[in-house]
Amino acid sequence: EVQLLESGGGLIQPGGSLRLSCAASGFTFSSYAVSWVRQAPAKGLEWVSTIGSNTYYAGSVKGRFTISRDTSKNTLYLQMNTLRADDTAVYYCAKRGYDASGSSLFYFDSWGPGTLVTVSS
Amino acid sequence: QTVVTQEPSFSVSPGGTVTLTCGLSSGSVSTSYYPSWYQQIPGQAPRTLIYSTNIRSSGVPDRFSGSILGNKAALTITGAQADDESDYYCVLYMGSGISVFGGGTKVTVV
């Protein structure tokens, strides 16, 4: 069973930095793309970043956020710098879905429970 | 910048049928966008319903179905139940690693 568990959220001042982690289990972590998706309070879901063979970012975080992973620890990270009030959100870790031949189907097939990041002075 | 459009809200009677759509601010949605759909009860993580336009995720009841209707992706709930009351989001894959969520549709079963 795939399990994803985020951690590292909290209260941070504008302009500060924070690193989120997502511990993964139940699948071969190095073989699958994984993503971060966020949801601001009372707002919709927003794709943030994906790491597979390359890294990809939404325009709203490009240059400020860095996605990475440690395959020896089965852990995904999101380094968030120069945080702003509009980065306040629950951040979800999500695994990409693939077909039986190993081709990505560009959807999210498993989700963690999320971790809350609040950017406020 | 491409915007993915969804109806803000829908009401459906218990046992009724509702079709939610997912469109583009410019252009038509096709299977090449790998449309997927997610259900989210407020305060909980999303749940994957449909991927690759019309494939139900494991454990999803067959009252949920996906399709392309005209120039949009669509999610149809047939025989709506009280616990289908939720927010529903579509995602389109834009290529180059970029996915875009729609704004979500709040479904009320009354």
Interface residues (C-beta under 8 A of the other chain):
Chain A: S35 V37 G44 L45 E46 W47 T50 G52 N54 T55 Y56 A58 G59 Y92 G97 L105 F106 Y107 F108 D109 S110 W111 G112 P113 G114
Chain B: Q1 Y34 S36 Y38 Q40 A45 P46 R47 T48 Y51 S52 S57 D87 Y89 V91 Y93 S96 G97 I98 S99 V100 F101 G102 G103 G104
